[in-house]
Amino acid sequence: MYHNPVLLAESVAGLSIKENGVYVDVTFGGGGHSNEILKQLGVNGKLFAFDQDVEALENSIEDERFTLINENFRYLKQFLKFYGIRKVDGILGDFGVSSHQFDKAERGFSTRFDADLDMRMNTKSKLSAYDVVNDYDHDSLKKVLFQYGELRNADAMSNVIISARAAEPIKTTMRLKEVLKRFLPQRKEHKIIAQVYQAIRIEVNQELIAIEELLSQSVELLHVGGRLSLISYHSLEDRLVKNFIRAGKFVGEAEKDFYGNVEVPYKKVGKLVVPSREEIVTNNRARSAKLRIAERI
Ligand SMILES: C[S@@+](CC[C@H](N)C(=O)[O-])C[C@H]1O[C@@H](n2cnc3c(N)ncnc32)[C@H](O)[C@@H]1O
């Protein structure tokens, strides 16, 4: 199976679908969420979906109401405009990588396999994990490991990577693990290497920047009453979504007008939603999912 959709019913319900509305699934993947949206849309409704990975195109859906766009969702507004769409009724996002990307060894996303350092969701993009590991200078590498991997010894790790690569480029995921061995005590090995991979993946795909751009553009794109339904898989993603829904920005407090009234683009709908125990048992990838729903005001 390409991907088992996470929080499917909850996230699609969060869109509060209008029969003839226009919706966007910004992370198409295996199309689990898109198929569910189409089930609930009327004959005159429309669904646009984005995925930057060409492999996701294999799952495209034959349906007159559906258009799949093989682009990064950070260009959402621009591509919708190309299709004559300036306003939408709902945006659904299910961030991160799909099981397909994760399970395909040669994509380099998983710590389980030995593979070339890659981790590009868009295989046409220039920057790969190899470039980050072998070309970034000490400060840039440290920043990536510290900010995106939340690794306390990012400084020492960067030093070790830089001296190892001076002898020979670090080409594979296993070699990277070997180089970092001294930072991987037995009990924590899996957790720390996962943080290293997460950091490099976020940098390679500019993941947080894409989410910031998506959120910023959503304000202009959504009709009043339109919905955002966003699933995050780690605290860095979730913090951006949470802060933007609360304050209309990524850091700090909401702006106030001359009279002291708070000016925010969204009101949150319901509480944070997490998967049930049953869902986590049947789909381990769901374990860290957090769904936030908001309405444009
Ligand atoms: C978790 S999967 C989505 C799975 C999908 N909801 C389903 O049920 O099958 C995330 C997908 O979004 C894509 N993706 C992640 N970030 C993206 C971005 N910035 N622009 C376009 N696609 C992106 C990935 O390539 C991946 O296929």
Ligand as a Chemical Component Dictionary entry (heavy atoms), coordinates in Angstrom:
data_LIG
# 
_chem_comp.id                   LIG 
_chem_comp.type                 NON-POLYMER 
_chem_comp.pdbx_formal_charge   0 
_chem_comp.three_letter_code    LIG 
# 
loop_
_chem_comp_atom.comp_id 
_chem_comp_atom.atom_id 
_chem_comp_atom.alt_atom_id 
_chem_comp_atom.type_symbol 
_chem_comp_atom.charge 
_chem_comp_atom.model_Cartn_x 
_chem_comp_atom.model_Cartn_y 
_chem_comp_atom.model_Cartn_z 
_chem_comp_atom.pdbx_ordinal 
LIG C1  C1  C 0  2.099  12.194 4.719  1  
LIG S1  S1  S 1  2.075  12.166 2.974  2  
LIG C2  C2  C 0  0.396  12.478 2.582  3  
LIG C3  C3  C 0  -0.442 11.268 2.488  4  
LIG C4  C4  C 0  -1.831 11.479 1.977  5  
LIG N1  N1  N 0  -2.591 12.392 2.801  6  
LIG C5  C5  C 0  -2.561 10.156 1.863  7  
LIG O1  O1  O 0  -3.468 9.917  2.658  8  
LIG O2  O2  O -1 -2.184 9.338  1.029  9  
LIG C6  C6  C 0  2.808  13.690 2.516  10 
LIG C7  C7  C 0  2.936  13.884 1.023  11 
LIG O3  O3  O 0  3.059  15.290 0.798  12 
LIG C8  C8  C 0  4.108  15.548 -0.075 13 
LIG N2  N2  N 0  4.689  16.831 0.348  14 
LIG C9  C9  C 0  5.287  17.123 1.512  15 
LIG N3  N3  N 0  5.656  18.416 1.530  16 
LIG C10 C10 C 0  5.271  18.954 0.360  17 
LIG C11 C11 C 0  5.362  20.245 -0.219 18 
LIG N4  N4  N 0  5.948  21.255 0.426  19 
LIG N5  N5  N 0  4.817  20.447 -1.437 20 
LIG C12 C12 C 0  4.219  19.428 -2.106 21 
LIG N6  N6  N 0  4.127  18.181 -1.622 22 
LIG C13 C13 C 0  4.628  17.940 -0.411 23 
LIG C14 C14 C 0  5.068  14.389 0.053  24 
LIG O4  O4  O 0  5.758  14.198 -1.163 25 
LIG C15 C15 C 0  4.132  13.229 0.394  26 
LIG O5  O5  O 0  3.742  12.513 -0.756 27 
# 
loop_
_chem_comp_bond.comp_id 
_chem_comp_bond.atom_id_1 
_chem_comp_bond.atom_id_2 
_chem_comp_bond.value_order 
_chem_comp_bond.pdbx_ordinal 
LIG C1  S1  SING 1  
LIG S1  C2  SING 2  
LIG S1  C6  SING 3  
LIG C2  C3  SING 4  
LIG C3  C4  SING 5  
LIG C4  N1  SING 6  
LIG C4  C5  SING 7  
LIG C5  O1  DOUB 8  
LIG C5  O2  SING 9  
LIG C6  C7  SING 10 
LIG C7  O3  SING 11 
LIG C7  C15 SING 12 
LIG O3  C8  SING 13 
LIG C8  N2  SING 14 
LIG C8  C14 SING 15 
LIG N2  C9  SING 16 
LIG N2  C13 SING 17 
LIG C9  N3  DOUB 18 
LIG N3  C10 SING 19 
LIG C10 C11 SING 20 
LIG C10 C13 DOUB 21 
LIG C11 N4  SING 22 
LIG C11 N5  DOUB 23 
LIG N5  C12 SING 24 
LIG C12 N6  DOUB 25 
LIG N6  C13 SING 26 
LIG C14 O4  SING 27 
LIG C14 C15 SING 28 
LIG C15 O5  SING 29 
# 
